[in-house]
Amino acid sequence: MQTLDQEKFYYRRITSLDIITILLIIGLLFFERGFILSLLLIVVHPFSQSKILVSDIGDKSTKLWVRKMDWNHYRKEHELGPLMQYRSQRNTVHMKKA
């Protein structure tokens, strides 16, 4: 498992599991009781992950698997919100306060 360098800027990458989960959520909405199962997937999916796939903004070709707790700590330190963590542009990443 790799660790994050606090001096670099990272963003979270969308994995194939994320895409499959989104498609399942949308697909279940077409069934009679699918709304309840969709809500259950929305709640359970974030808690079921133990590793997060991230990339350095400067080098988007490298992919790092990091522990979820390390990523949450990095997000807290760099003030990245739930949706901002997926942005890969350097100008949308907040600088750490000195």
Secondary structure, DSSP 8 states (H G I E B T S, - for coil): -----TTS-EEE---HHHHHHHHHHHHHTTSTTHHHHHHHHHHHHHHH-SEEEEEESS-TT--EEEEHHHHHHHHHHTT--TTGGG---GGGS-----
